[in-house]
Amino acid sequence: MKKYNPFNPNSVVSTNLFAGRTEYVLKILRKMEQVKKGMPASFFLSGERGIGKTALAKLIMYIAENEDAGIGSLNFLTSYYTIDKGQNISAVLQASLNELTDKMSPNILDALGKRLGSLLKNGKFTIGAFSLEMKSTEEKNIVIRDQLISILSNLLEAIKKADENKKRDGVLIVIDEVQNMSDLETCAQLLRGIITTLDVKNLGNISFLLIGYESALKDFFEGDPSARRQFDAIGLGVMPAEEAKEVLIKGFKEAGVTWDQAALDNNILATGGYPHSIQLLGHNLLECDIDNQIDSSDWDKAIHRTAAELQRKDFAEMYDFHGKAGAREKILDVLAVAWQPLSKQEIMEYAEIKNVYQYLPDLQKRGSIKIDADTGNLFLHSRLFGIAILLKIMDKVKNENYLSLLIKEKISNGKDKQESAKD
């Protein structure tokens, strides 16, 4: 009988498998407890692809609406919306508000309809500047802002004054993939205006949680630097090894298998601390296992399977695995074969590229490489990424003496270390 596999790399991490991130979770939830008391707080969660931003937001939403007595007893009305490429902020907020209506009682919707008129029809909100006289973008933005303030004011009053079993602490609106927004530069000013006005009206029970890349965070605050007073910028980094192990151990326990702790300790760093890689590796570990004991042989098979799968997924944007290798790929090949951080000078020597510097900004932007802040040395996104590259170039290394100088030096250094150990 096939064992249950709780790891689902094609979906957001389920709350029961979520582990680590305690610092981030507590920071946001402490602020949400303030929002419950009428002091608005919003957040911009940023980080690179696969870092676990959406999974963290999903956990925050779960806690915010489930009245857990151990974590603030929060009871918020929540919505989650992912932005499609080119959508504007008014369309995004309209969709987010309509997500909220699915969780409102008919009585509350009827009461809101009577107060909001054309802004709420048939249980759905409609916002926008429809008057032909409204010509300028600035005038339209003002109309939209005022409509949103009217909707949220009445909504907050309704859910706070509802019958006891329908009463809510406030509203949490989660908006993902913010980098896709067409008018991101105007977003911060609009949201700041809404939050400030509601706060002045003693309706500060509102929180926005925006999610996007670091470039989107930069563009957002450039649109309105004053929004930093309303939005906490939270940069999500890779998971420390102990937290990454906690994720896998939770999954192993749920699947009912045992594991070799030494093998786990030795191999967990292969993921680089990226939650998606951890989930995919956990999934493959259980798929490779045949005796309900996760050991070193299972790790070897699962790591290679995971690296091969990531060639087609996350790593496809960081390295051209199918086209003709260019200078960027050669730089990455050198780092993969070296299996350790290298200086820019060393990379120029082994890759035989005169001006390595011109390629580094793009490789950093893609997430292919990272730079050690102390030494300036370059290293790969993760060990899994290095294995994926080695799988690609192995035949070239064997049959064409590719990167032979680097390989000879690695072999020579290895022998020197062995001799030193004997002495």
N, C-alpha and C positions, 0 to 999 in steps of 0.2 A: 504493500500500500504506500502510495506516494505521500511523503511527509508534508505537513502544512508549512508554507513559506510566507512568513509575515512581511518580509522585505518587498516593497513595491517601488522599484526605481522609476516606473513610468507615471507615478502619481506623487502628490504632495505627501510628505511623511505624516502618518496618522498620529493623533495625539498620544495614543498609548505607547508608541515607539519613539516619541520625541524624547531626546536626552540632552543634557548639557544646556548651554546658553543661559545659565542661571542669572548671570549678571545682567544680561539684556532684559530677560523676562521681569525680574524684580524692578528694574529701573522703570519700565513702562507701566507695570501694574501699580507701583507707588503713585505714579502720576494719574492713573485712571481712578484711583481712590480719591484724589483731589477733584477730578472731574465730577465724580459722584456728588461732591459737596458744592458744586457750582463754580469751580475754578478751572477754566478750559486749559487743556494741554493737548498738543498735537505732535506728530512725529514724522520724520522722514528717514526711513530705513533704507540704507544704501549698501551696495556690495556687488561683487562680480557675479557672473552667471554660475549657478550651481552651489552658491554659498549658503543657501537655506533661508533666504529672506521670506519667501511665501510660507514655508513651513512654520517659521516663527510667528508670522502674522496669523496663521490659522490657529495656533495655540493661544495667542492673545485673544482672539475672537471667542474661542471656546470658553476660556476662563471668564471673559467679560460678560457672557450671557448666561452663565450656569449657576450663579449664586453659590459658589463654593465658600463655605463658612471659613475655611482655612486660608483663603486667599482673597480677602477683601469683601466677600459676599456681594460681588458685582452682578448687576442685572440690567445690562444695556441692550438697547435695540441696535443690532449690528447689520451691516451690509458689506459685501465684497464684490468688487468689479475689476475686471482686467481690461485695460485700454487697448483697442485695436489701433494699428498704425494710422495716423492722420486724424483721429478723433479730437474734437475740441473740448475744452473744459466744461462748457455748458451742457453738451451732450453726455459727458461722463457723469456729471453731478445729477442730471435728470435720471440717468439709468441707475445710479447709486440710490437715489431717493425711492425709485420704484421697486428696488430690491427690498427696501424697508417696508413697503406696503404689504408685502406677502406675509409679514409677521405681525400686522396690526389687526385688531378686532374690527368687525363690520361697524360697530358703534363708533369707534374712534374715527374710522374713515368717513362715516356719514357726517360726524360733527365737523371734521376738517373740510369736507366738501362744501358745507354751508358757509364756512368762513372764508374759504379760498376761492370760491367761484370757479372761473375758467382755468385756474391753475391746477385744479384736481377734478377730473371727470372720469366717471366709470372706474374709480379706484386707482387711477394712475395720474401722475404729475406730468404737466407739460410746461416747460419754461422756454423763454426766447423773446426777442424783441420783434414783434410782428407789425408794428406801426410803420407805414410807408414814410412817415415824417422823420423817423429815426434813421439818420443817414450815417453819422460818424460811428466809428468803432467804439470810441470812448462813450458815446451816449448809449449804445447797445449794451456795453459792459455794465453801465450803471443800472440799466433796467434789469438785466439778468441778476446782478448782485441783489437788488432790492426784492426781486421775486424770490430768490433763494432765502433771503433773510425772513421774508414773510412766511414762506413754507416752514422753515426750521423753527421759527418763533412759535407758530401755532402747533407744530408737531411736538415740540418739547413741552409746551404747556399741557397738551392733551395727554401725553404719556406719563407726566408727573402727577396729574390730577385724576388719573383714571381710577377705577375701582381697584381695591387692594391687589387682587390677583392679576390685574392687567397693568399695574403701575411699573414704570421703568426708571432706572437711575439717570439715563441720558441716551445719547446716540453716538455710536462709533462707526465711522465710514472708512472702510479700507479700500484704497485705490492702488492697483498693481500695474507694473509696466509703464511707469510715468514717462519714461523716455520716448514713448510712442505718441505723446500728446502733441498736437500741431501748434498749440499756442501756450507752450509751457512758460514762456517769458511773462505772460500775464496772469498765470495761475496763482502765484504767491500773493500778489496784491489782492486778488479777488477773495481768496480764502482768509487772508488776514483781515480784510474788511468785514467779512461775515462773522468771524470769530469775535472780533472786537465789539461789533454792534450787539451781538447776542450777550456778551459779557456785561455790557453797559445796561442791558435790559434785564439783568439778573437771570439770564438764561444761559449760563456758562457751562451747562452740562453737555458739551459737544467736543468730540475729538475726531481728528482726521489722522489716519495712518497711511502715509504715502510710501510706495515701494518702487525703487528704481536703481539704475546704475549710478556710479559716482559722478559721471558726466551730467546726468539729469539733476542730481543734487546741486551741482555747481550752477547750472542754468536756472534752476528754480530760485535760488537765493539771489542770483544776479538780477532777476526780474524785480525783486523787492527785498533789499537787504534787511529791512525792518521786520520781515517775516521771521527772522531768527528769534525774535522775542516770543513768538507763538509756537514755533516748531523746534523740537529737539532733534538735531542731526545725530543719527545712530549708525555708525559704520560697522557692518558685520564682517568679521574676519573668519579665517579658517578655524575649525574646531581643534582645541588642544588634544593631544593623544589620549588622555584619560577620558575626555568626553566622547571621542570617537569610539573608544573601546566600550563605553557604556551603552552606546547605540547598538553595537553588535551583540553585546551580552544580553540586552533586553530581548533582541530578536531570537537569539539562540534558546533562551529560556522559554519563550513563547512557542518555539518550534519543538521543544522537548528534546534538544540534543545537548550533549556535553562538549567541552572544548579544551584544547591544550592551551593553557594560559601563556606558556613561553612562546608558542607559535603566534598567538594573538599579539603579545608584546613586541615580537620581532618584526611583524608584518604590517601592523596598523598604519605605520607612517607612509606606506605605499599610496594611500588615498590622498595624502597632502592635507587632510582635514576637511575635504569638500564633502558636504552631506550627500550630494547625489552620488558621488563615487562610493561613499560608504554604503549607501543603500544597494547599489548595483553589485558591489563586491559581496555584501552580505547575502544577497539573493543567489549569486553564483556559488558561494561557499556551501549553501544548503543544497543547491542543485548538484554539485560535484560530490558531496558526501554520500557514502553508501552504507556506513556503519553507525550512524548517529553519534559520531565522535569527530569533531572538526580538528584535524591534525595538520602537520606540515605539508603532506602530499595534497590535501584538499586546498590549502592556501596556494601552492604552486599552480595547480590547475585553474583555480578561480581567478588568480591575479592575471594570468595570461588571457583567460576568456574575457575578463573585464576590460583589459587594455585593448583587445581586439574590437570589442563592442563600442568602446569610447572613441575609437578611430572614426566610426560612422556617426557619432553623436557629438558630445561636448568637444572633442579634440579636433573635429573636422574644420572648425573655424580658426584653429591655432596652428595648423600644419597642413600642407597640401599632400595628402596621402595618395593621391591618384594622378596628379599632374607631374610635369617635369620639375625636378628639384631646382630651386633657385638659391640665391645667397641666404635668404632667411632660413630655408630648410637646412642648409649646410651648417649654419650657426647652431641650430637646434640639434643636428646630428652630432656635432662635436660635444655638446653638453650631455647628450644621451650616452655616448660612448665613454666619456670621461667619468660619468656616474658621480660627479661631485661638482661643486661650484668652481668656476674658473674666472680669472681676470680677463678683461677685454683684450689685453696684450696676448695672453695665451690663446684666446679664441681666434684672434687674427692670424697667429702663427699656424695653428692646426687647421683652420678652415681655409687658409691661404686667401683671405679676403683683406684687401688693403684698408678699406674704410668700414669697419664694423659699425661705427657709431651711427651712420645714417639709417641703419636698419633697426636699431634698438628701440626707438620710440614706438614704432609700429608693433614690434613683438611684445612690448609691454602692454600696449593698448589691447592687443588680442588676448592677453593673459598667458602667452606662451612662456614668458620668462619673468623672473623677479630679480631684483637687485638688492643685495645685502647692504643695509644702510651703513654698517660699520666698515666693511672692507671694500665695497664697490664691486665685489665679485657677482657674477651672474649664475643663476641656477634655474632649473626647469620648474614649470607649474606644479608638477608632482612626480613621484616615482612611477606611477601608472602611465603618465604621459611619456616618460623616458622609455618604458617598456614598449609602449605602442610604437614609438619611433624605431626602436631596435628591431621589432618585428618587421617593420617596413624595409629597413636597410640591411638586414642580415645577409641576404644573398650577395648584395653589392660588396659588403665587407669581406665575405669569404672568397668570392670569385674575381673581384676587380681590385683587390688591395686598397679598398676605400678607407681613408683615414689611417693609413698604415703607420705613419709617424706617431700618431697619438697612441695607437694600440701597442706599438713597440715600447714606448715610454711607460705605458701602464704596466706591461709585463715586466719591464726592467725594474720599475719601482716596487712591484710586488715581490720580486726576488730579493731586492735589497732589504725589504722589511722582514722577509723570512730569515735572511742571514743575520740581521740584527737581533731577531728574537732568539736565535740559536746561541748567539754570543752572550 
